[in-house]
Amino acid sequence: MPETPAVPTGRRRVSPGAILDAFFFVLAGFASVWLAVLLATESLGLGWGLLWFAVLFWALLAYLVLPRLHRILTRLYVPDYFIGRTRTSDGLLGDPVNLAVIGNAEQVHAALAAAGWTRADDVTLASSWRIVTATVRRRSYLQAPVSPLLLFDRVQDFAYQQEVANNPAKRHHVRFWRCPDGWMLPGGHRVDWVAAGTFDRAVGLSLFTLQVTHKIDEHTDIERDHIVASIRRAVPQTRLVLIRDFATGYHSRNGGGDNIQTDGDLPVIDLRGMPVAGAPSGAGVPGAGVPGAGVPGDGGAVIELTGLS
């Protein structure tokens, strides 16, 4: 009779460095709260100066205290593995992952450019100041940066957008992450990129951190379908595979506190048939040239479409 493998009974060892790091992480959180309380109490007898202290208190609360508290708390309750949601830099659950792509970087960039999308600038001090002034003055900024969201423990590789009515406060936008080598979607489907697309409808304050941010439209499926349709119109060679019920349909909130809802379907855009100048079709794409390689199969909940209805 085969022996039953022994079950480990010891606790997971934690290094002294990790304990020290956690201690100072929590200490910084409490220090931020103490500083906010101290600032509030010291400002009570300032008269008109209270207005300036109120602004300073809001800035301290929104950009130091609340983000620090969220980082501490989300370490406890937010999973650190793929669940179909991005995360904000504060650890909060962000926008849903609602799109996947098969193809190399050149094909992705070429397809989006052909579909009328503009690559967003990286977030820098200069680009951040420019989007603030453009939003206040309602001046067009076609390459306006998008806030960083995390997936696979890193920020997006790049983002694209379509400005609406020359107003940077309203825009279609989508972030892309290159999938790690060997990584597969739940269900065993291999893709090269995953993306999160949403529509910015206005500028406002985050419900969770009080920071100034874009507010998104809750109907994320409409934005997802807009992205897919724009690419398919511009690139007729595109093959589309739809994974039905990739996630259960749900209503939730993103990292800014905005309502989001989705039916849980995940379109997979296959761009391997798209020629790129200076490179053969499918160059650099794992499985290129092999029928169906890397593409979700036709069984079960996977449906291949010829168009969006």
C-alpha angles and dihedrals in degrees: 000000000000117000119249111244113251115254113229110245101181122100122250110270118238119203120235089240092058091049091050091047092051091047094055091041091058092039090056089052093053091044090054091052091047091051091051092050091047092051091049095050094045092053098057097094100040101099110199089004086069089079092062091045090050090056091046091047091051091049091049092047096044101041103031117015104040095039090051092050092048091051090053096046099041090055085067103045111019114085116238094215132079113290099156094267132101123223132227122234086259091059097253121137108264136188120336121258100244106160140047131192136201113205142072126284094261091055093048093050093045093049094050093046090050089050092056099259123141123215112243121236119249116261108265134147090261096048091044092053091046094054090048093053093041091052094047092046093037092234122155118259107176094181096045112156123248123220116264118260124185131232126159085015093295140086122260118289091226142333137216131203146181115215118220121222093343089291117127089201090069121050147132110241140172132189124210132207124190109231117240117256111279094008119138135191117253105283094041100276115149118215134162101222139021123198143189118214126187139155121244108218101175147339119263145129125299113249092219104039104016089231121145107259145143116278115221132215111255095225097084093164090066090056091045091053091046091056093048094045093049092053094045092051092051097040111040091182090068116121117206126205119182120206104207116215093003083159129009113266110260148169116226144133130261128225092281093052095253119146115251131183133181140173090227097241119139121207115208113205114205110204098169091108091058113103117226122202111259096011134079117248110279094012112163094008117124110243094009113163094025111108109246095357111153091001121116110259126249098247132097117354097355116105126183112217133200093203146343117271 
